[in-house]
Amino acid sequence: MALFTPTFSLKSLTSTTSQRRRFGHSNWSFTARATVAVDAPSSSASDRGGAAPKLLLEVKDLSAVIADSKQPILKGVNLTVHEGEVHTVMGKNGSGKSTFAKVLVGHPDYEITGGSITYKGQDLVQMEPEERATAGLFMSFQSPVAIPGVSNIDFLNMAYNARRRKLGLPELGPIEFYGYVAPKLELVNMKIDLLNRNVNEGFSGGERKRNEILQLAVLGADLAILDEIDSGLDVDALRDVAKAVNRILTPKNSILMITHYLRLLEFIKPTYIHIMENGRIVKTGDISLAETLEREGYKAIA
Ligand SMILES: Nc1ncnc2c1ncn2[C@@H]1O[C@H](COP(=O)(O)OP(=O)(O)OP(=O)(O)O)[C@@H](O)[C@H]1O
């Protein structure tokens, strides 16, 4: 399958300013994003023909403040992600995990005040949010927003076509696109009627999460940033969502996921666990770090 990295602005999808405001920031373009969606296991040296995995993301000493108040939130984050790796960020409430994720995708609520972010060898900080999306960054938000007046299938179709346009490929019409998206619905075990409803409007918490993963499955990603995809999911939904994420993961792409719970990591095997505290990654380890946390709480790794 070809590489796809769709990107488009919410502004082109929503007809009124009030609809845009639902996103919390009138200039914040909701960007869709992506790359390959292939059913394949995650990376190993043999998958790569023995070659070392390529560097995908390098965050060095990153600091950031809230744009309005200038309150410092990130205080020197360091993180290196290679292709095919699954990185999990854990940490107490308010430690800066979501802020870090949002800074990576260029959320305008935050201002970078120091450090660097290199993505595929490029300075990510200099890229507009839409360019980041085009370059294969996908973020699934902790609280996915609704888009009144835009049906889910139209939204996905537009996002997908935006990328095809950028690649000089013909757009898919509604019928062709339906043929493309229908198998993805099965992947996330999502009810078909949710395709015809407005994006996330009236969706339950679990349906919103499944919908986020459907977007990821449709659009693909080189680096998928998943912020608490397990929150609010029942056990079956958690399994479905995790299965879908695993099927999207290939030796070429990576996941950076935020979670509070070991249960997600039983389904999506992490390469590394990072603990964030007060705006910095203070510890990195393997799954045993999450097991210790689950058993003994944060005091055990303080
Ligand atoms: N736009 C904002 N305006 C005001 N405060 C903010 C904003 N964004 C983040 N913060 C503050 O920054 C701190 C870190 O928030 P963040 O959402 O990154 O934490 P988190 O580690 O993801 O927490 P949780 O586990 O509860 O989701 C919190 O104290 C939060 O209130």
The ligand as an SDF file (V2000), in Angstrom:
LIG
                    3D

 31 33  0  0  0  0  0  0  0  0999 V2000
   -3.9930   25.2880   28.4180 N   0  0  0  0  0  0  0  0  0  0  0  0
   -3.7260   25.2170   29.7310 C   0  0  0  0  0  0  0  0  0  0  0  0
   -4.1410   26.1990   30.5680 N   0  0  0  0  0  0  0  0  0  0  0  0
   -3.8840   26.1350   31.8980 C   0  0  0  0  0  0  0  0  0  0  0  0
   -3.2030   25.1340   32.4830 N   0  0  0  0  0  0  0  0  0  0  0  0
   -2.7840   24.1300   31.7170 C   0  0  0  0  0  0  0  0  0  0  0  0
   -3.0130   24.1210   30.2940 C   0  0  0  0  0  0  0  0  0  0  0  0
   -2.4550   23.0270   29.7710 N   0  0  0  0  0  0  0  0  0  0  0  0
   -1.9030   22.3610   30.8050 C   0  0  0  0  0  0  0  0  0  0  0  0
   -2.0890   23.0220   31.9610 N   0  0  0  0  0  0  0  0  0  0  0  0
   -1.6250   22.6220   33.2860 C   0  0  0  0  0  0  0  0  0  0  0  0
   -0.3880   21.9780   33.1100 O   0  0  0  0  0  0  0  0  0  0  0  0
   -0.2630   20.8730   33.9870 C   0  0  0  0  0  0  0  0  0  0  0  0
    0.0280   19.6180   33.1620 C   0  0  0  0  0  0  0  0  0  0  0  0
   -1.1530   19.2870   32.4530 O   0  0  0  0  0  0  0  0  0  0  0  0
   -1.2390   17.9980   31.5390 P   0  0  0  0  0  0  0  0  0  0  0  0
   -2.6050   17.9320   30.9690 O   0  0  0  0  0  0  0  0  0  0  0  0
   -0.0980   18.0210   30.5890 O   0  0  0  0  0  0  0  0  0  0  0  0
   -1.0080   16.8450   32.6060 O   0  0  0  0  0  0  0  0  0  0  0  0
   -1.1120   15.2630   32.4520 P   0  0  0  0  0  0  0  0  0  0  0  0
    0.1770   14.7030   32.9610 O   0  0  0  0  0  0  0  0  0  0  0  0
   -1.4980   14.9030   31.0660 O   0  0  0  0  0  0  0  0  0  0  0  0
   -2.2750   14.9580   33.4770 O   0  0  0  0  0  0  0  0  0  0  0  0
   -3.4230   13.8050   33.5080 P   0  0  0  0  0  0  0  0  0  0  0  0
   -2.7550   12.5200   33.8710 O   0  0  0  0  0  0  0  0  0  0  0  0
   -4.3200   14.2940   34.5920 O   0  0  0  0  0  0  0  0  0  0  0  0
   -4.0980   13.7930   32.1730 O   0  0  0  0  0  0  0  0  0  0  0  0
   -1.5560   20.7920   34.7590 C   0  0  0  0  0  0  0  0  0  0  0  0
   -1.3720   21.4130   36.0120 O   0  0  0  0  0  0  0  0  0  0  0  0
   -2.5360   21.5670   33.9190 C   0  0  0  0  0  0  0  0  0  0  0  0
   -3.5560   22.1790   34.6860 O   0  0  0  0  0  0  0  0  0  0  0  0
  1  2  1  0
  2  3  1  0
  2  7  2  0
  3  4  2  0
  4  5  1  0
  5  6  2  0
  6  7  1  0
  6 10  1  0
  7  8  1  0
  8  9  2  0
  9 10  1  0
 10 11  1  0
 11 12  1  0
 11 30  1  0
 12 13  1  0
 13 14  1  0
 13 28  1  0
 14 15  1  0
 15 16  1  0
 16 17  2  0
 16 18  1  0
 16 19  1  0
 19 20  1  0
 20 21  2  0
 20 22  1  0
 20 23  1  0
 23 24  1  0
 24 25  2  0
 24 26  1  0
 24 27  1  0
 28 29  1  0
 28 30  1  0
 30 31  1  0
M  END
$$$$
